[in-house]
């Protein structure tokens, strides 16, 4: 199928794997600076090992605990959440290597601070967005809803043959745990959207187990992925634990990925 991201090559691993190019020169302090710039209404300052929020609360950047991948997923600190660089453009060359899940490693406390600490508070931050004949709920904070509107405008410009992939959605806001875990999904905050499940591939549906996933599968065209990424969304199809219908608003990871590409990430 023309335009679809194929599973023919190995991905260039950046952080949390094999150091392959100059992208590894992006220091933690630079990543934290990008994080702060992505959420200026939430983050007031970064001091030593703390992120200081505008509401007066703070949180630790590095808890000092050495973790394997599964532990990072369960108990991620801020440093963990920035440890793998989301690959953009030439940096993405094929199916991800084992446990390369950039963006899937999240700090739940930080997500609550951004979008709502409880279900009711997250719900209060939602607004309705027009989505190809229907309306979906999305979080208005930190430009998330506005970004989804821009994605829709970009998708509207694509040829009609692409519409079947995204004109139906499998949902946005849904306060729930990630399947098989005790971790809140990004859907809980109204900061993620799943597109048409008819064309979706998901590692659990394929019979995968944590840390051991079958052959990578994908049906989503590159043009659709690019439309989302252009406006700050990462795609679950770039994870080892692939979830190709899933897009979530993570502008800090997109900004770090752009910097990595600029610094010489090549095919």
N, C-alpha and C positions, 0 to 999 in steps of 0.2 A: 504493500500500500504506500503510494508516494507520500512523502512528507512525514511518515511515522518514524519516531526515534527507534532505531533497531537495536537488537541485542547481539552485535557482532564483535564488539571490541571491549577491552578492559578499561575501566575508568581510571583516571589519574588520581591517586589518593594524595591528599594534602596534609590534613591533620588527623591524628588517631590512626595512622597507617604508615605507608612508605613515603618518605620525603622524596618528591619527584621533581620539584622545580622551585622557582623563586617565590611562589605563593606562600611558602612556609616562613618567609621573612616578615609576615604580618604579625607583629607582636601582640600579646594580650592587651597591653595598654592601648594600642591602636584599635583593636577590636572593641574595647570598652568605650573608647571615644566615639566610634561609629554607633554603638548601642545608645549612648547618651544622645547623640544627634538625631537618632531615629525616633526617640520619644522625649522630646524637650519639655512637654507638658507634664511628664511623670518624673523624670530624673533631674534632680537639682544639681547634684555634684557626685564626683567619684573621688573618694579619699582613702588612700592606703588600700585596705581590703574590704571597703564598704561602698555600696551604692546608696546614696542619700536621696530619698524621694521628696517631692515638693510637699507632701502631707506630713513630713516630719519623721516618717518611718525610715528604717534602713535595713539593708540585708547584706549578708556576707557574699563576697565574690568567690573566694576559694575556701572550702571547708577543710582543706588539707588532707583529705582522705584519698588514697589511691584506689581506683575503681576499675573493674572490668566493664565491658560494654553494657551488660544487663544491669549492673549496679548503677551505672550512669543514668540509664533510662529511669530507674526506680527512684534514685535519690540525687538528681542532678543539681549541682550548684551553678552559678552564673558562668564560671569558667568552663564547666562541662558543656553548657548549652552553646558556647562559642567555639568548641574544640574542633569541630569538623567544618570545613569550608564548603558551602553550597556551590556546586560547579555551574558556571554560566558559559554560554558560547562554546569556544574551543576547549574549555576545561572539561566539558562533558563529552566523553567519547564512547560511551557504551554502558552496559549493565554494571551497577556498583559492585565493588568487592565486598566480601563478607563484613557485615556490621558497619558498613559505611552508610550512616543514616543522618545526614546533616539537617538539623532542624527538628528531627524526631526526638532528640535529647532536649528536654525542656525543663525549666524550673517552674513548678506550679505556683509557688508563692509570688514570683514575678508576674506571671500571667494574671493572677488574681489582682495584683496591684494595678496592672494596666487596664483591665477590662471589667472588674467587678469581683469582690471577694466572696459573694454568695450568689446563688441562683437568682434571687430577687434583684440584687444590685446589678448583676450582669444584664438581666432583662430590662431594667430601667435605662440602660445605656443603648438599647437597640433602636434601630430605625428601619423602615421598610424601603427596600430597593426594588425597582422594576427589573424583572429578569425574564425576557422573552415570553411575554404573555402572562406571566405570573408575578407575584411579589414575594420577596424573601426578606427575612429579618437578618440584620447585620449590625455589628457594634459600631457606633458613630465615633468612638474615642480614637484618638491618635491617627485619624485620617483613614481608618479601615473601610468604612462604608463608602467614603468618597473614592477610594482606590478601587473598590469593586464596581462602582459605576463606570469608572474609566476602563476597567477590563471589559465590561459589557459593550462600551462604545467601540473598543478595539475589535471585539469578536463580531460585532455587527458589520464590520468592514471586510470580513473574510468571505470568500466565495460560499455560496449556498450549500455546497457539499459538506461543509464542516459543521453546519448547524445541528445535525443529529447528535453530535457528541455533547453539546452543552445546552440545548434549548430546554431540556428537562433536567431538573436538579434533584439529587437525592437528599438535599437538606443543608441547612446552615446552622441555626441555633438549636442546640439540643444538650441540655445539662446532663451529661452522662460520663461514665468511665470508658476508657479505651477497652475494647474487647480483650478479655483475658487478663486484665490488669486492675489495679486499684488507683490508677492515675486518671485525672480528668482529661478528657479530650479537649482540643482547642475549639471544637464545636460548642462546648459548654459556655464559651465566652462570646459566641457569635462572631468569631474571627476566622472561620474556615467555611469552605463550600465544597460539597461533593457534586460532581457533574454526573451525567447519565450513566447509571449502573449497567446498562445494556452493553456498554463498551469498556467496562472497568475490569481491571485485573488486580487482585489483592492476594498477598502472600498467604494468608490463612485459608482463603478459598482454594488456593492451589495446593493445600496440604502441608504448608510449611509449619515449622516449629521455631520458637525464638532461637536465633543464632544458626538455624539450619533451614534455608529457604530453597525451594525447587528452582528450576531454571527461570530466569527473568522473563516476564511477559508484559506486553504493552500494546494497546491499540490507539492511544491518543496521539493525534498528529502534532508534530513539532510546532506548527503555527499557533495552535491553541495554547500550548505551554508557554511559548514566547509572549503571547498577549498577556497572560497572567504575570509572568516574571517582570515584564516591563513596568508593572505598577505595584511591585513590592510583594508579590505572592511567590512562595516556594511550592514545588510540586512533589507529591509523594512518589512519583515515578522515578525520582532520582535517589531513592532509598534502596538499600539492600532488601529491607522488609517492605517491598513495593506496595503502593496503594495508589493506583494510577487515576482514580477519580477524584483524589483529594488535593485541594489547594488551600493554603493557609497564609494569612497576612503576616509576614516576617520581614519588614523592610530592612532591618539591620543585617540579616543574612544575605539579602540581595546586594546590599551595599558592600559588604565584605567580599562577596563573590565577584563583583565588578572590579574591585581593587586587585584581587587575585589574578583575574584575567589580564588586567593592565600590566601586571608585573611579569608576564611571560608564560602564563599557563598555556601550553600548546598541545596539539593532538599527539 
